[in-house]
Amino acid sequence: MMKSKLFWLGLALMLIISIGLYFKKPEAVQVQLAVVSAGQVELTVSNTRAGTIKACYRSRLSLPVGGQIDELLVKDGDSVKKDQVLIRLWNKDQQARLKEVIAQLAVARQVVVESCQKAELNQRERKRLAGLAAKKLVSADALDNASTQAIIAAAGCEKAKANVERAKSNVSLQHAVLEKTALTAPFAGVIAEINGEIGEYITPSPSGVATPPAVDLIGENCLYVSAPIDEIEAAKIRQGMSVNVTLDAFRGEPFSGVVTRIAPYVKELEKQARTVDIDVKLLDEEQQKKLLIGYSADIDIIIEQHKKTLRLPTEAIINGHQVLAYTASSGRLTLKNFTPGISNWHFTEVKEGLVEGEQVLLSLDVDGAVDGAKVSTEHD
């Protein structure tokens, strides 16, 4: 009798456990969802390697002649104007030569006055004797002699004028030689670096031998980004296209630009990574003021832009055209197909298959978040 009771008790217990297991709900997988909504989607082309902030105008200046630095008129960080003298070499010998040729020019001009006045006098004398010869009052020999003297005097006048032009050329030459002893700014900018001190000698670089520049001058308030683009993607780019620029030094701050140059050749730095250099001008002058030459930068060139179009996060897409849609009534995920449009790293356009407000799985790497799975959101 006791054994019979234990049997039925055990059977009842097993039945209760079975019923409990049968009706027990599976634990829902917690996931993160994204909402299909209207917004802007851009088709972009990005750089293959980091770009670089560069100055629109930058010159590494050196003097064309050697000599001793006599005046160093600027220092690192100075702002300079166009044609401002930066460095001047010792040039007293050149100044003396210039004064000498200027004096020679003055003498040559004075000779012109004397020679040409004499030529005019001889010409008047020839005319006077010609009148007398017509009346048989002077001999033909006297007239011939006067004509010859007039011709010689006129030639002397022209020679004196030619000497003036030669003297002017000498003055210009010595001015040019003197100018070579002064290094001037070809444009307004900031002095980035100076190599040299007063009293030091500067020697021009021999052909094919690179030496540090005397002055590194950078133009102000004009910066651009130079970045390499894959040769295949470069074919889509045109001058004037808008560009989104990001910098590691200013994370989260957007910079706007425009394509100003597409290199007319392909770089072959690596056999399997051929690129085309793209130059992007930065548009905001206030933002440019806080940037440093040499900062790394990334560019996203906008090839096509759709505003107020239906979109979803690109990271929610499976196989390029599928998503796991969430049904609130059942709390389950359903694999759905949709037709994508243009896309970038952040958003993909939805042409068909999904509606605004629909929720889709964003966290695709969650274990158990598959088609038909019971899920709960972070807000459930």
SULZI-V573611 format. One record per pair of residues at least 24 apart in sequence whose ideal C-beta (glycine too) atoms are under 8 Angstrom apart, sorted by sequence separation. I is the first residue (numbers start at 0). GAP is how many residues later the second one is. D is the distance in Angstrom with one decimal. If there is no record, write none. Layout:
# SULZI-V573611
I&GAP&D  I&GAP&D
This chain:
# SULZI-V573611
62&24&7.0  64&24&7.3  66&24&7.5  121&24&7.3  124&24&7.5  125&24&4.3  190&24&6.3  191&24&4.2  237&24&7.8  256&24&5.7  60&25&7.3  124&25&7.2  190&25&7.4  191&25&6.9  236&25&5.9  256&25&5.1  257&25&6.5  62&26&6.7  190&26&6.2  191&26&5.0  255&26&7.5  256&26&6.0  121&27&4.9  122&27&4.8  189&27&7.4  254&27&6.0  255&27&4.9  121&28&4.1  188&28&4.9  189&28&5.3  233&28&6.8  255&28&6.4  332&28&6.0  188&29&5.2  254&29&6.9  313&29&5.9  324&29&7.4  121&30&7.8  122&30&7.5  186&30&7.5  188&30&4.4  189&30&5.8  313&30&6.9  118&31&7.1  121&31&4.1  122&31&7.2  182&31&6.1  185&31&7.6  187&31&7.1  188&31&5.4  313&31&6.2  316&31&6.0  322&31&7.1  327&31&7.6  120&32&7.6  121&32&7.7  182&32&6.4  184&32&6.0  186&32&5.6  187&32&6.4  224&32&6.6  254&32&5.9  308&32&7.1  313&32&6.2  223&33&7.7  312&33&7.0  313&33&6.0  324&33&6.1  325&33&4.3  118&34&3.8  252&34&7.9  312&34&6.3  313&34&4.8  324&34&7.0  325&34&6.6  117&35&5.1  118&35&4.6  230&35&5.2  244&35&6.5  305&35&7.0  311&35&7.0  312&35&7.7  324&35&5.4  325&35&6.6  223&36&6.8  305&36&6.2  310&36&4.5  311&36&6.2  323&36&6.3  324&36&7.8  332&36&6.5  334&36&4.1  118&37&6.5  242&37&4.8  244&37&6.7  310&37&6.4  322&37&4.3  323&37&3.9  332&37&7.0  333&37&6.6  114&38&7.2  117&38&7.1  118&38&4.2  303&38&5.5  310&38&5.5  311&38&6.0  322&38&6.9  332&38&6.2  333&38&7.3  117&39&7.6  227&39&6.9  309&39&6.9  310&39&6.2  332&39&6.7  249&40&8.0  308&40&5.3  309&40&4.3  323&40&7.7  331&40&6.0  332&40&5.1  114&41&4.5  115&41&4.0  233&41&7.7  236&41&6.4  308&41&7.8  309&41&7.8  331&41&6.5  114&42&4.6  233&42&3.8  254&42&7.9  256&42&7.2  258&42&6.3  311&42&7.0  331&42&5.6  332&42&5.8  229&43&7.8  230&43&4.7  248&43&7.9  305&43&6.0  330&43&5.7  331&43&6.9  114&44&7.3  115&44&6.8  229&44&7.7  230&44&6.3  233&44&7.1  246&44&7.6  299&44&7.3  309&44&7.1  315&44&5.0  330&44&6.4  111&45&7.1  114&45&4.1  115&45&7.7  229&45&6.1  230&45&5.7  309&45&8.0  315&45&6.3  323&45&6.9  330&45&6.9  113&46&7.7  228&46&6.1  229&46&7.9  248&46&5.4  309&46&6.0  315&46&5.0  317&46&6.9  323&46&7.6  227&47&3.6  228&47&5.3  247&47&7.7  248&47&7.9  314&47&6.7  323&47&6.6  111&48&4.2  227&48&7.0  228&48&7.8  246&48&5.6  247&48&5.7  311&48&6.1  315&48&7.0  110&49&4.6  111&49&5.5  227&49&5.8  228&49&5.1  246&49&7.0  312&49&6.1  314&49&7.2  325&49&6.8  226&50&7.3  227&50&7.6  246&50&5.0  111&51&7.7  225&51&5.8  226&51&5.7  245&51&6.9  246&51&7.7  325&51&7.8  107&52&7.0  110&52&6.6  111&52&5.6  225&52&7.3  244&52&5.7  245&52&5.0  225&53&5.4  226&53&7.1  244&53&7.2  224&54&7.2  225&54&7.9  244&54&5.5  245&54&7.7  107&55&4.6  108&55&5.6  223&55&5.4  224&55&4.4  243&55&7.2  244&55&7.9  107&56&4.5  223&56&6.0  242&56&5.3  243&56&4.4  223&57&4.9  224&57&6.9  242&57&6.7  107&58&7.6  108&58&7.9  223&58&6.3  242&58&5.1  243&58&7.0  104&59&6.9  107&59&4.3  222&59&5.3  241&59&7.8  242&59&6.8  106&60&7.9  240&60&5.5  241&60&4.7  240&61&6.1  104&62&3.9  240&62&7.1  103&63&5.1  104&63&6.2  220&64&5.5  236&64&5.7  104&65&7.4  222&65&4.8  100&66&6.7  103&66&6.7  104&66&5.6  221&66&7.4  236&66&7.5  220&67&6.1  235&67&5.2  220&68&7.1  222&68&5.8  100&69&4.2  101&69&5.8  100&70&5.0  222&70&7.5  226&70&6.9  226&71&7.3  100&72&7.7  224&72&4.7  226&72&5.0  228&72&7.6  97&73&7.2  100&73&5.1  224&74&5.9  217&75&6.2  97&76&4.2  96&77&5.2  97&77&6.5  93&80&6.9  96&80&7.5  97&80&5.7  93&83&5.6  94&83&6.6  93&84&4.5  90&87&6.0  93&87&6.2  90&90&4.0  89&91&7.6  90&91&7.9  88&92&4.1  87&93&6.3  88&93&7.4  87&94&4.8  86&95&7.2  87&95&7.6  86&96&4.3  84&97&5.2  85&97&4.8  84&98&7.2  85&98&6.5  84&99&5.4  85&99&6.1  83&100&6.4  82&101&5.3  83&101&4.9  191&101&7.6  82&102&6.4  81&103&5.9  80&104&6.8  81&104&7.1  79&105&4.7  81&105&5.4  85&105&7.5  81&106&5.1  80&107&5.2  79&108&6.6  78&109&7.6  79&109&6.4  86&109&6.9  78&110&7.4  79&110&7.5  78&111&5.5  79&111&6.5  77&112&7.1  78&112&8.0  76&113&6.7  77&113&4.8  88&113&7.0  66&114&6.2  76&114&6.3  64&115&4.8  75&115&5.7  86&115&8.0  63&116&5.2  64&116&6.6  74&116&6.9  75&116&7.2  62&117&7.0  73&117&5.2  75&117&6.2  62&118&7.4  75&118&5.9  74&119&6.8  62&120&5.2  73&120&7.0  61&121&7.7  60&122&5.8  71&122&7.2  60&124&8.0  71&124&7.0  60&125&7.6  71&125&6.8  71&126&5.2  58&127&5.8  68&127&5.5  70&127&7.2  86&127&6.0  58&128&7.6  68&128&6.7  69&128&7.1  85&128&7.9  86&128&6.8  68&129&5.3  85&129&5.3  56&130&5.2  68&130&6.4  67&131&6.6  68&131&5.3  85&131&7.9  56&132&6.5  67&132&7.2  68&132&7.7  67&133&5.4  68&133&6.4  54&134&7.9  66&134&6.9  67&134&7.8  65&135&6.7  66&135&6.2  65&136&5.8  65&137&4.5  79&137&7.3  65&138&5.7  62&139&5.6  64&139&6.6  61&140&7.7  63&140&6.3  62&141&7.0  73&141&7.6  78&141&7.0  61&142&6.9  61&143&6.8  61&149&7.6  61&151&5.2  62&151&6.0  60&152&5.7  61&152&4.9  59&153&3.5  60&153&5.9  61&153&8.0  60&154&4.5  59&155&7.7  60&155&7.5  59&156&5.3  60&156&6.0  58&157&7.8  59&157&7.8  57&158&7.6  58&158&5.0  57&159&7.0  57&160&5.1  56&161&7.3  57&161&6.6  56&162&3.0  54&163&4.6  55&163&5.6  54&164&5.3  56&165&6.5  55&166&3.7  54&167&6.7  55&167&6.7  54&168&6.0  55&168&5.9  53&169&6.9  54&169&7.9  52&170&5.7  53&170&5.8  52&171&7.7  53&171&7.4  52&172&6.0  53&172&5.5  51&173&7.0  50&174&4.8  51&174&5.6  50&175&5.8  51&175&7.5  50&176&2.8  49&177&7.4  50&177&7.4  48&178&7.6  48&179&5.3  46&180&3.9  47&180&5.4  46&181&5.9  47&181&6.6  46&182&5.9  47&182&5.2  45&183&7.9  44&184&6.2  44&188&4.4  44&189&7.9  44&191&6.0  44&192&6.3  52&194&7.6  43&200&7.3  41&202&8.0  47&225&6.7  55&225&7.7  48&226&7.5  47&227&5.7  50&229&7.8  46&231&7.6  57&235&7.6  52&238&5.6  54&238&5.6  52&239&7.0  53&239&6.5  52&240&6.0  52&241&6.4  51&242&6.4  52&242&4.2  51&243&7.3  52&243&7.8  51&244&6.5  52&244&5.7  50&245&7.0  51&245&6.8  49&246&4.3  50&246&4.6  49&247&7.1  50&247&6.4  49&248&6.5  50&248&5.8  46&251&5.8  45&252&6.7  46&252&5.3  45&253&6.7  45&254&5.3  44&255&7.3  45&255&7.6  43&256&4.1  44&256&4.7  43&257&6.0  41&258&7.6  43&258&5.7  44&258&5.9  42&259&7.4  43&259&6.4  41&260&5.0  42&260&4.7  41&261&7.9  42&261&4.1  41&262&7.1  42&262&7.4  41&263&4.9  40&264&7.6  41&264&7.8  39&265&6.9  40&265&5.1  39&266&7.0  39&267&5.0  39&268&7.1  40&268&5.7  38&269&7.1  39&269&7.4  37&270&5.3  38&270&7.2  40&270&5.0  37&271&6.7  39&271&7.8  37&272&5.9  38&272&5.1  36&273&7.5  37&273&7.3  35&274&6.3  36&274&6.8  35&275&7.4  36&275&7.8  35&276&4.9  33&278&6.1  33&279&4.9  33&282&5.3  32&293&5.5  30&295&8.0  42&299&4.0  45&299&8.0  40&300&7.1  41&300&7.4  42&300&6.9  43&300&4.9  40&301&5.6  42&301&6.5  30&302&7.9  40&302&7.2  41&302&5.7  27&303&6.6  40&303&7.1  40&306&5.0  39&307&7.9  40&307&7.0  38&308&6.8  40&308&4.5  35&314&6.2  35&318&5.0  37&318&6.2  35&319&6.8  36&319&6.1  35&320&5.9  36&320&7.4  35&321&6.7  34&322&6.5  35&322&4.6  34&323&7.4  35&323&7.5  34&324&5.7  35&324&6.5  33&325&7.0  32&326&4.5  33&326&5.7  32&327&6.6  33&327&7.8  32&328&6.3  33&328&4.1  31&329&7.8  32&329&5.9  30&330&5.7  31&330&4.8  30&331&7.6  31&331&4.3  30&332&5.4  31&334&8.0  30&335&5.4  29&336&7.7  28&337&6.3  28&338&7.5  30&338&5.2  28&339&4.3  28&340&5.3  28&344&5.6  30&344&4.8  32&344&5.6  28&345&6.9  29&345&7.1  30&345&7.4  31&345&7.4  27&346&4.7  28&346&4.8  29&346&5.3  30&346&6.6  31&346&6.3  27&347&5.6  28&347&7.3  29&347&7.4  25&348&5.8  27&348&4.1  29&348&6.7  24&349&7.9  29&350&8.0  27&352&7.8
